[in-house]
Structure formats: C-alpha cells, structure tokens
Amino acid sequence: MEAIASAFEVSVTYFLSNPSEDLDRVQRQRDYVEMLATTETHLSGVDLASLCPDTIDVMIDLLKMVRAQALSERSARTTGGHRSA
C-alpha cells in the first residue's frame, strides 16, 4: 500500500478514507480560512457545515464591512477627525 501511495504521491490514508467526506471537510476548512483571512476574525461556535456557500459569502461580506467601519473609526480617532452620521 505504501509503494502504491508513493507512486501516486498521496498518503496511505487516501486509500482508506471516504473521499466525499474529505472533500466536504476540506471545503468547510477552506471557507473558514477564507473568512478568517478576509475579516481577521473567527466565528467560534458557528457550524459552517450547516451553512450554504451563499450564506457564508454574505457573512464574509458583512464582516468585511464591519471591519472596514471599525478601521475607519479607529483612524478617525487617531487622526483627530470626526465621522459624520
């Protein structure tokens, strides 16, 4: 088994796992990493597997807006500027 795995440049566990479960897990991890990278935050306690990709995209966009607003307000405070409502 190790020789076959080596020939195909995959792990031995590749032959012992369920590919669809692995792909689902990798996609959930990729979605989470993208959300973390783009928003510099994390959603502990949120089951991303229960969310459709469109919902995850909306959450990412919302978190980006919240982050941009927070950075804008922080910049205004440090430069002495005032934000209009």
Phi and psi restraints in degrees (range 20) as a CNS / XPLOR table:
assign (resid 1 and name C) (resid 2 and name N)
       (resid 2 and name CA) (resid 2 and name C) 1.0 -62.5 20.0 2
assign (resid 2 and name N) (resid 2 and name CA)
       (resid 2 and name C) (resid 3 and name N) 1.0 -38.5 20.0 2
assign (resid 2 and name C) (resid 3 and name N)
       (resid 3 and name CA) (resid 3 and name C) 1.0 -65.8 20.0 2
assign (resid 3 and name N) (resid 3 and name CA)
       (resid 3 and name C) (resid 4 and name N) 1.0 -40.8 20.0 2
assign (resid 3 and name C) (resid 4 and name N)
       (resid 4 and name CA) (resid 4 and name C) 1.0 -65.5 20.0 2
assign (resid 4 and name N) (resid 4 and name CA)
       (resid 4 and name C) (resid 5 and name N) 1.0 -45.4 20.0 2
assign (resid 4 and name C) (resid 5 and name N)
       (resid 5 and name CA) (resid 5 and name C) 1.0 -60.3 20.0 2
assign (resid 5 and name N) (resid 5 and name CA)
       (resid 5 and name C) (resid 6 and name N) 1.0 -42.6 20.0 2
assign (resid 5 and name C) (resid 6 and name N)
       (resid 6 and name CA) (resid 6 and name C) 1.0 -63.6 20.0 2
assign (resid 6 and name N) (resid 6 and name CA)
       (resid 6 and name C) (resid 7 and name N) 1.0 -41.3 20.0 2
assign (resid 6 and name C) (resid 7 and name N)
       (resid 7 and name CA) (resid 7 and name C) 1.0 -62.6 20.0 2
assign (resid 7 and name N) (resid 7 and name CA)
       (resid 7 and name C) (resid 8 and name N) 1.0 -36.5 20.0 2
assign (resid 7 and name C) (resid 8 and name N)
       (resid 8 and name CA) (resid 8 and name C) 1.0 -92.7 20.0 2
assign (resid 8 and name N) (resid 8 and name CA)
       (resid 8 and name C) (resid 9 and name N) 1.0 1.4 20.0 2
assign (resid 8 and name C) (resid 9 and name N)
       (resid 9 and name CA) (resid 9 and name C) 1.0 54.8 20.0 2
assign (resid 9 and name N) (resid 9 and name CA)
       (resid 9 and name C) (resid 10 and name N) 1.0 47.4 20.0 2
assign (resid 9 and name C) (resid 10 and name N)
       (resid 10 and name CA) (resid 10 and name C) 1.0 -130.5 20.0 2
assign (resid 10 and name N) (resid 10 and name CA)
       (resid 10 and name C) (resid 11 and name N) 1.0 165.8 20.0 2
assign (resid 10 and name C) (resid 11 and name N)
       (resid 11 and name CA) (resid 11 and name C) 1.0 -77.0 20.0 2
assign (resid 11 and name N) (resid 11 and name CA)
       (resid 11 and name C) (resid 12 and name N) 1.0 152.8 20.0 2
assign (resid 11 and name C) (resid 12 and name N)
       (resid 12 and name CA) (resid 12 and name C) 1.0 -58.4 20.0 2
assign (resid 12 and name N) (resid 12 and name CA)
       (resid 12 and name C) (resid 13 and name N) 1.0 -33.5 20.0 2
assign (resid 12 and name C) (resid 13 and name N)
       (resid 13 and name CA) (resid 13 and name C) 1.0 -64.5 20.0 2
assign (resid 13 and name N) (resid 13 and name CA)
       (resid 13 and name C) (resid 14 and name N) 1.0 -17.7 20.0 2
assign (resid 13 and name C) (resid 14 and name N)
       (resid 14 and name CA) (resid 14 and name C) 1.0 -57.7 20.0 2
assign (resid 14 and name N) (resid 14 and name CA)
       (resid 14 and name C) (resid 15 and name N) 1.0 -37.8 20.0 2
assign (resid 14 and name C) (resid 15 and name N)
       (resid 15 and name CA) (resid 15 and name C) 1.0 -81.8 20.0 2
assign (resid 15 and name N) (resid 15 and name CA)
       (resid 15 and name C) (resid 16 and name N) 1.0 -13.4 20.0 2
assign (resid 15 and name C) (resid 16 and name N)
       (resid 16 and name CA) (resid 16 and name C) 1.0 -105.8 20.0 2
assign (resid 16 and name N) (resid 16 and name CA)
       (resid 16 and name C) (resid 17 and name N) 1.0 -4.7 20.0 2
assign (resid 16 and name C) (resid 17 and name N)
       (resid 17 and name CA) (resid 17 and name C) 1.0 -104.0 20.0 2
assign (resid 17 and name N) (resid 17 and name CA)
       (resid 17 and name C) (resid 18 and name N) 1.0 169.8 20.0 2
assign (resid 17 and name C) (resid 18 and name N)
       (resid 18 and name CA) (resid 18 and name C) 1.0 -94.0 20.0 2
assign (resid 18 and name N) (resid 18 and name CA)
       (resid 18 and name C) (resid 19 and name N) 1.0 110.0 20.0 2
assign (resid 18 and name C) (resid 19 and name N)
       (resid 19 and name CA) (resid 19 and name C) 1.0 -57.1 20.0 2
assign (resid 19 and name N) (resid 19 and name CA)
       (resid 19 and name C) (resid 20 and name N) 1.0 -39.3 20.0 2
assign (resid 19 and name C) (resid 20 and name N)
       (resid 20 and name CA) (resid 20 and name C) 1.0 -68.0 20.0 2
assign (resid 20 and name N) (resid 20 and name CA)
       (resid 20 and name C) (resid 21 and name N) 1.0 -37.6 20.0 2
assign (resid 20 and name C) (resid 21 and name N)
       (resid 21 and name CA) (resid 21 and name C) 1.0 -65.4 20.0 2
assign (resid 21 and name N) (resid 21 and name CA)
       (resid 21 and name C) (resid 22 and name N) 1.0 -40.8 20.0 2
assign (resid 21 and name C) (resid 22 and name N)
       (resid 22 and name CA) (resid 22 and name C) 1.0 -64.2 20.0 2
assign (resid 22 and name N) (resid 22 and name CA)
       (resid 22 and name C) (resid 23 and name N) 1.0 -42.8 20.0 2
assign (resid 22 and name C) (resid 23 and name N)
       (resid 23 and name CA) (resid 23 and name C) 1.0 -64.3 20.0 2
assign (resid 23 and name N) (resid 23 and name CA)
       (resid 23 and name C) (resid 24 and name N) 1.0 -40.8 20.0 2
assign (resid 23 and name C) (resid 24 and name N)
       (resid 24 and name CA) (resid 24 and name C) 1.0 -62.3 20.0 2
assign (resid 24 and name N) (resid 24 and name CA)
       (resid 24 and name C) (resid 25 and name N) 1.0 -44.6 20.0 2
assign (resid 24 and name C) (resid 25 and name N)
       (resid 25 and name CA) (resid 25 and name C) 1.0 -64.0 20.0 2
assign (resid 25 and name N) (resid 25 and name CA)
       (resid 25 and name C) (resid 26 and name N) 1.0 -43.3 20.0 2
assign (resid 25 and name C) (resid 26 and name N)
       (resid 26 and name CA) (resid 26 and name C) 1.0 -64.5 20.0 2
assign (resid 26 and name N) (resid 26 and name CA)
       (resid 26 and name C) (resid 27 and name N) 1.0 -41.1 20.0 2
assign (resid 26 and name C) (resid 27 and name N)
       (resid 27 and name CA) (resid 27 and name C) 1.0 -64.1 20.0 2
assign (resid 27 and name N) (resid 27 and name CA)
       (resid 27 and name C) (resid 28 and name N) 1.0 -41.9 20.0 2
assign (resid 27 and name C) (resid 28 and name N)
       (resid 28 and name CA) (resid 28 and name C) 1.0 -62.9 20.0 2
assign (resid 28 and name N) (resid 28 and name CA)
       (resid 28 and name C) (resid 29 and name N) 1.0 -41.6 20.0 2
assign (resid 28 and name C) (resid 29 and name N)
       (resid 29 and name CA) (resid 29 and name C) 1.0 -65.5 20.0 2
assign (resid 29 and name N) (resid 29 and name CA)
       (resid 29 and name C) (resid 30 and name N) 1.0 -40.8 20.0 2
assign (resid 29 and name C) (resid 30 and name N)
       (resid 30 and name CA) (resid 30 and name C) 1.0 -63.9 20.0 2
assign (resid 30 and name N) (resid 30 and name CA)
       (resid 30 and name C) (resid 31 and name N) 1.0 -42.9 20.0 2
assign (resid 30 and name C) (resid 31 and name N)
       (resid 31 and name CA) (resid 31 and name C) 1.0 -61.1 20.0 2
assign (resid 31 and name N) (resid 31 and name CA)
       (resid 31 and name C) (resid 32 and name N) 1.0 -43.5 20.0 2
assign (resid 31 and name C) (resid 32 and name N)
       (resid 32 and name CA) (resid 32 and name C) 1.0 -66.0 20.0 2
assign (resid 32 and name N) (resid 32 and name CA)
       (resid 32 and name C) (resid 33 and name N) 1.0 -44.1 20.0 2
assign (resid 32 and name C) (resid 33 and name N)
       (resid 33 and name CA) (resid 33 and name C) 1.0 -63.1 20.0 2
assign (resid 33 and name N) (resid 33 and name CA)
       (resid 33 and name C) (resid 34 and name N) 1.0 -40.1 20.0 2
assign (resid 33 and name C) (resid 34 and name N)
       (resid 34 and name CA) (resid 34 and name C) 1.0 -62.9 20.0 2
assign (resid 34 and name N) (resid 34 and name CA)
       (resid 34 and name C) (resid 35 and name N) 1.0 -42.8 20.0 2
assign (resid 34 and name C) (resid 35 and name N)
       (resid 35 and name CA) (resid 35 and name C) 1.0 -63.5 20.0 2
assign (resid 35 and name N) (resid 35 and name CA)
       (resid 35 and name C) (resid 36 and name N) 1.0 -43.5 20.0 2
assign (resid 35 and name C) (resid 36 and name N)
       (resid 36 and name CA) (resid 36 and name C) 1.0 -62.5 20.0 2
assign (resid 36 and name N) (resid 36 and name CA)
       (resid 36 and name C) (resid 37 and name N) 1.0 -44.6 20.0 2
assign (resid 36 and name C) (resid 37 and name N)
       (resid 37 and name CA) (resid 37 and name C) 1.0 -68.3 20.0 2
assign (resid 37 and name N) (resid 37 and name CA)
       (resid 37 and name C) (resid 38 and name N) 1.0 -39.3 20.0 2
assign (resid 37 and name C) (resid 38 and name N)
       (resid 38 and name CA) (resid 38 and name C) 1.0 -83.1 20.0 2
assign (resid 38 and name N) (resid 38 and name CA)
       (resid 38 and name C) (resid 39 and name N) 1.0 -23.7 20.0 2
assign (resid 38 and name C) (resid 39 and name N)
       (resid 39 and name CA) (resid 39 and name C) 1.0 -112.0 20.0 2
assign (resid 39 and name N) (resid 39 and name CA)
       (resid 39 and name C) (resid 40 and name N) 1.0 -11.2 20.0 2
assign (resid 39 and name C) (resid 40 and name N)
       (resid 40 and name CA) (resid 40 and name C) 1.0 53.2 20.0 2
assign (resid 40 and name N) (resid 40 and name CA)
       (resid 40 and name C) (resid 41 and name N) 1.0 40.9 20.0 2
assign (resid 40 and name C) (resid 41 and name N)
       (resid 41 and name CA) (resid 41 and name C) 1.0 -146.7 20.0 2
assign (resid 41 and name N) (resid 41 and name CA)
       (resid 41 and name C) (resid 42 and name N) 1.0 174.8 20.0 2
assign (resid 41 and name C) (resid 42 and name N)
       (resid 42 and name CA) (resid 42 and name C) 1.0 -141.2 20.0 2
assign (resid 42 and name N) (resid 42 and name CA)
       (resid 42 and name C) (resid 43 and name N) 1.0 160.9 20.0 2
assign (resid 42 and name C) (resid 43 and name N)
       (resid 43 and name CA) (resid 43 and name C) 1.0 -116.9 20.0 2
assign (resid 43 and name N) (resid 43 and name CA)
       (resid 43 and name C) (resid 44 and name N) 1.0 74.3 20.0 2
assign (resid 43 and name C) (resid 44 and name N)
       (resid 44 and name CA) (resid 44 and name C) 1.0 -65.6 20.0 2
assign (resid 44 and name N) (resid 44 and name CA)
       (resid 44 and name C) (resid 45 and name N) 1.0 139.2 20.0 2
assign (resid 44 and name C) (resid 45 and name N)
       (resid 45 and name CA) (resid 45 and name C) 1.0 88.2 20.0 2
assign (resid 45 and name N) (resid 45 and name CA)
       (resid 45 and name C) (resid 46 and name N) 1.0 -5.5 20.0 2
assign (resid 45 and name C) (resid 46 and name N)
       (resid 46 and name CA) (resid 46 and name C) 1.0 -94.3 20.0 2
assign (resid 46 and name N) (resid 46 and name CA)
       (resid 46 and name C) (resid 47 and name N) 1.0 126.6 20.0 2
assign (resid 46 and name C) (resid 47 and name N)
       (resid 47 and name CA) (resid 47 and name C) 1.0 -86.3 20.0 2
assign (resid 47 and name N) (resid 47 and name CA)
       (resid 47 and name C) (resid 48 and name N) 1.0 94.3 20.0 2
assign (resid 47 and name C) (resid 48 and name N)
       (resid 48 and name CA) (resid 48 and name C) 1.0 -63.7 20.0 2
assign (resid 48 and name N) (resid 48 and name CA)
       (resid 48 and name C) (resid 49 and name N) 1.0 -24.2 20.0 2
assign (resid 48 and name C) (resid 49 and name N)
       (resid 49 and name CA) (resid 49 and name C) 1.0 -65.0 20.0 2
assign (resid 49 and name N) (resid 49 and name CA)
       (resid 49 and name C) (resid 50 and name N) 1.0 -25.1 20.0 2
assign (resid 49 and name C) (resid 50 and name N)
       (resid 50 and name CA) (resid 50 and name C) 1.0 -86.1 20.0 2
assign (resid 50 and name N) (resid 50 and name CA)
       (resid 50 and name C) (resid 51 and name N) 1.0 -4.8 20.0 2
assign (resid 50 and name C) (resid 51 and name N)
       (resid 51 and name CA) (resid 51 and name C) 1.0 -102.3 20.0 2
assign (resid 51 and name N) (resid 51 and name CA)
       (resid 51 and name C) (resid 52 and name N) 1.0 140.8 20.0 2
assign (resid 51 and name C) (resid 52 and name N)
       (resid 52 and name CA) (resid 52 and name C) 1.0 -76.5 20.0 2
assign (resid 52 and name N) (resid 52 and name CA)
       (resid 52 and name C) (resid 53 and name N) 1.0 157.4 20.0 2
assign (resid 52 and name C) (resid 53 and name N)
       (resid 53 and name CA) (resid 53 and name C) 1.0 -56.2 20.0 2
assign (resid 53 and name N) (resid 53 and name CA)
       (resid 53 and name C) (resid 54 and name N) 1.0 -36.2 20.0 2
assign (resid 53 and name C) (resid 54 and name N)
       (resid 54 and name CA) (resid 54 and name C) 1.0 -63.5 20.0 2
assign (resid 54 and name N) (resid 54 and name CA)
       (resid 54 and name C) (resid 55 and name N) 1.0 -39.4 20.0 2
assign (resid 54 and name C) (resid 55 and name N)
       (resid 55 and name CA) (resid 55 and name C) 1.0 -66.0 20.0 2
assign (resid 55 and name N) (resid 55 and name CA)
       (resid 55 and name C) (resid 56 and name N) 1.0 -40.3 20.0 2
assign (resid 55 and name C) (resid 56 and name N)
       (resid 56 and name CA) (resid 56 and name C) 1.0 -62.9 20.0 2
assign (resid 56 and name N) (resid 56 and name CA)
       (resid 56 and name C) (resid 57 and name N) 1.0 -41.9 20.0 2
assign (resid 56 and name C) (resid 57 and name N)
       (resid 57 and name CA) (resid 57 and name C) 1.0 -61.1 20.0 2
assign (resid 57 and name N) (resid 57 and name CA)
       (resid 57 and name C) (resid 58 and name N) 1.0 -41.7 20.0 2
assign (resid 57 and name C) (resid 58 and name N)
       (resid 58 and name CA) (resid 58 and name C) 1.0 -64.3 20.0 2
assign (resid 58 and name N) (resid 58 and name CA)
       (resid 58 and name C) (resid 59 and name N) 1.0 -41.5 20.0 2
assign (resid 58 and name C) (resid 59 and name N)
       (resid 59 and name CA) (resid 59 and name C) 1.0 -62.8 20.0 2
assign (resid 59 and name N) (resid 59 and name CA)
       (resid 59 and name C) (resid 60 and name N) 1.0 -41.1 20.0 2
assign (resid 59 and name C) (resid 60 and name N)
       (resid 60 and name CA) (resid 60 and name C) 1.0 -62.3 20.0 2
assign (resid 60 and name N) (resid 60 and name CA)
       (resid 60 and name C) (resid 61 and name N) 1.0 -46.7 20.0 2
assign (resid 60 and name C) (resid 61 and name N)
       (resid 61 and name CA) (resid 61 and name C) 1.0 -61.2 20.0 2
assign (resid 61 and name N) (resid 61 and name CA)
       (resid 61 and name C) (resid 62 and name N) 1.0 -41.8 20.0 2
assign (resid 61 and name C) (resid 62 and name N)
       (resid 62 and name CA) (resid 62 and name C) 1.0 -63.0 20.0 2
assign (resid 62 and name N) (resid 62 and name CA)
       (resid 62 and name C) (resid 63 and name N) 1.0 -45.0 20.0 2
assign (resid 62 and name C) (resid 63 and name N)
       (resid 63 and name CA) (resid 63 and name C) 1.0 -65.6 20.0 2
assign (resid 63 and name N) (resid 63 and name CA)
       (resid 63 and name C) (resid 64 and name N) 1.0 -34.6 20.0 2
assign (resid 63 and name C) (resid 64 and name N)
       (resid 64 and name CA) (resid 64 and name C) 1.0 -61.8 20.0 2
assign (resid 64 and name N) (resid 64 and name CA)
       (resid 64 and name C) (resid 65 and name N) 1.0 -43.2 20.0 2
assign (resid 64 and name C) (resid 65 and name N)
       (resid 65 and name CA) (resid 65 and name C) 1.0 -65.4 20.0 2
assign (resid 65 and name N) (resid 65 and name CA)
       (resid 65 and name C) (resid 66 and name N) 1.0 -42.7 20.0 2
assign (resid 65 and name C) (resid 66 and name N)
       (resid 66 and name CA) (resid 66 and name C) 1.0 -62.5 20.0 2
assign (resid 66 and name N) (resid 66 and name CA)
       (resid 66 and name C) (resid 67 and name N) 1.0 -43.0 20.0 2
assign (resid 66 and name C) (resid 67 and name N)
       (resid 67 and name CA) (resid 67 and name C) 1.0 -64.0 20.0 2
assign (resid 67 and name N) (resid 67 and name CA)
       (resid 67 and name C) (resid 68 and name N) 1.0 -44.3 20.0 2
assign (resid 67 and name C) (resid 68 and name N)
       (resid 68 and name CA) (resid 68 and name C) 1.0 -61.8 20.0 2
assign (resid 68 and name N) (resid 68 and name CA)
       (resid 68 and name C) (resid 69 and name N) 1.0 -40.4 20.0 2
assign (resid 68 and name C) (resid 69 and name N)
       (resid 69 and name CA) (resid 69 and name C) 1.0 -65.1 20.0 2
assign (resid 69 and name N) (resid 69 and name CA)
       (resid 69 and name C) (resid 70 and name N) 1.0 -43.2 20.0 2
assign (resid 69 and name C) (resid 70 and name N)
       (resid 70 and name CA) (resid 70 and name C) 1.0 -63.3 20.0 2
assign (resid 70 and name N) (resid 70 and name CA)
       (resid 70 and name C) (resid 71 and name N) 1.0 -41.8 20.0 2
assign (resid 70 and name C) (resid 71 and name N)
       (resid 71 and name CA) (resid 71 and name C) 1.0 -65.5 20.0 2
assign (resid 71 and name N) (resid 71 and name CA)
       (resid 71 and name C) (resid 72 and name N) 1.0 -38.7 20.0 2
assign (resid 71 and name C) (resid 72 and name N)
       (resid 72 and name CA) (resid 72 and name C) 1.0 -63.9 20.0 2
assign (resid 72 and name N) (resid 72 and name CA)
       (resid 72 and name C) (resid 73 and name N) 1.0 -45.1 20.0 2
assign (resid 72 and name C) (resid 73 and name N)
       (resid 73 and name CA) (resid 73 and name C) 1.0 -65.8 20.0 2
assign (resid 73 and name N) (resid 73 and name CA)
       (resid 73 and name C) (resid 74 and name N) 1.0 -40.0 20.0 2
assign (resid 73 and name C) (resid 74 and name N)
       (resid 74 and name CA) (resid 74 and name C) 1.0 -64.2 20.0 2
assign (resid 74 and name N) (resid 74 and name CA)
       (resid 74 and name C) (resid 75 and name N) 1.0 -41.4 20.0 2
assign (resid 74 and name C) (resid 75 and name N)
       (resid 75 and name CA) (resid 75 and name C) 1.0 -64.7 20.0 2
assign (resid 75 and name N) (resid 75 and name CA)
       (resid 75 and name C) (resid 76 and name N) 1.0 -41.1 20.0 2
assign (resid 75 and name C) (resid 76 and name N)
       (resid 76 and name CA) (resid 76 and name C) 1.0 -63.3 20.0 2
assign (resid 76 and name N) (resid 76 and name CA)
       (resid 76 and name C) (resid 77 and name N) 1.0 -39.0 20.0 2
assign (resid 76 and name C) (resid 77 and name N)
       (resid 77 and name CA) (resid 77 and name C) 1.0 -67.1 20.0 2
assign (resid 77 and name N) (resid 77 and name CA)
       (resid 77 and name C) (resid 78 and name N) 1.0 -40.1 20.0 2
assign (resid 77 and name C) (resid 78 and name N)
       (resid 78 and name CA) (resid 78 and name C) 1.0 -76.9 20.0 2
assign (resid 78 and name N) (resid 78 and name CA)
       (resid 78 and name C) (resid 79 and name N) 1.0 -25.3 20.0 2
assign (resid 78 and name C) (resid 79 and name N)
       (resid 79 and name CA) (resid 79 and name C) 1.0 -97.6 20.0 2
assign (resid 79 and name N) (resid 79 and name CA)
       (resid 79 and name C) (resid 80 and name N) 1.0 -2.1 20.0 2
assign (resid 79 and name C) (resid 80 and name N)
       (resid 80 and name CA) (resid 80 and name C) 1.0 82.9 20.0 2
assign (resid 80 and name N) (resid 80 and name CA)
       (resid 80 and name C) (resid 81 and name N) 1.0 4.7 20.0 2
assign (resid 80 and name C) (resid 81 and name N)
       (resid 81 and name CA) (resid 81 and name C) 1.0 -77.9 20.0 2
assign (resid 81 and name N) (resid 81 and name CA)
       (resid 81 and name C) (resid 82 and name N) 1.0 164.5 20.0 2
assign (resid 81 and name C) (resid 82 and name N)
       (resid 82 and name CA) (resid 82 and name C) 1.0 -120.1 20.0 2
assign (resid 82 and name N) (resid 82 and name CA)
       (resid 82 and name C) (resid 83 and name N) 1.0 140.2 20.0 2
assign (resid 82 and name C) (resid 83 and name N)
       (resid 83 and name CA) (resid 83 and name C) 1.0 -94.0 20.0 2
assign (resid 83 and name N) (resid 83 and name CA)
       (resid 83 and name C) (resid 84 and name N) 1.0 130.1 20.0 2
assign (resid 83 and name C) (resid 84 and name N)
       (resid 84 and name CA) (resid 84 and name C) 1.0 -86.9 20.0 2
assign (resid 84 and name N) (resid 84 and name CA)
       (resid 84 and name C) (resid 85 and name N) 1.0 147.6 20.0 2
